[in-house]
Amino acid sequence: MGYENNPKKELERAVTALREDQPDQETMQAAGQRVWQRLGEEAQASKPVSVSESIHGCEDIRALLPEHRSGKLPTAKALLVADHLRECVACRKES
């Protein structure tokens, strides 16, 4: 039975392909630059950027996923989480 006859299998294949997709270096650098630009804009607008909690890797990102999904993270952290999810397949699978 081919994929054209089984939409569920075709969807699973497409989702797997998306999750395994790795962004190229140029895309990752552009995302990083957008994050720094946004952080700079917030700092200039006198919006305090919380540095009380540092993000040091996948474990910290995964701890923030529930708040990220619900839209409750501060903008700066949400941008950092989103950027990490673009480059980390393991965390993206958990999101």
GUTORDO-526495 format. One record per residue (C-alpha): residue in one letter; x, y, z. Coordinates in steps of 0.25 Angstrom, whole numbers, plus 5000, padded with zeros to 4 digits. Example, Ala and Ser with C-alpha at 12.3 -4.5 7.8 and 13.67 -1.06 7.14 Angstrom:
<atoms>
A504949825031 S505549965029 
</atoms>
This chain:
<atoms>
M500050005000 G500650134996 Y500650275003 E499650324993 N498650224998 N498950245013 P498850395016 K499150365031 K500550305027 E500750415017 L500550515029 E501450445038 R502550445027 A502350595025 V502450625040 T503650535042 A504350605030 L504050745036 R504550705050 E505850655044 D506050775036 Q507350845040 P507450995037 D508651045029 Q509751125036 E509251255029 T507851235034 M508351215048 Q509251335048 A508051415043 A507151365054 G508251405064 Q508451545058 R506851565059 V506951525074 W508051615077 Q507351735069 R506051705077 L506751705090 G507451835087 E506151905083 E505551855096 A506751915104 Q506652045097 A505152055100 S505552045114 K504851905116 P505651825126 V506151695121 S506151595132 V507551535134 S507151465147 E507051335140 S508051285130 I507751185119 H508951085118 G508450985109 C507350885105 E506950855119 D506650995122 I505951015109 R505050895111 A504750945125 L504151075118 L503351005107 P502051005115 E502151155117 H502551165102 R501451095097 S500451175105 G501051305101 K501451345115 L502951365114 P503551505113 T503851545099 A505351525100 K505251385106 A504251345096 L505151395084 L506251315090 V505451185092 A504851205078 D506351215072 H506751095080 L505551015075 R505951045060 E507350985062 C507150875072 V506350755066 A506250685080 C505650805087 R504750835075 K504150695076 E503750725090 S503150855087 
</atoms>
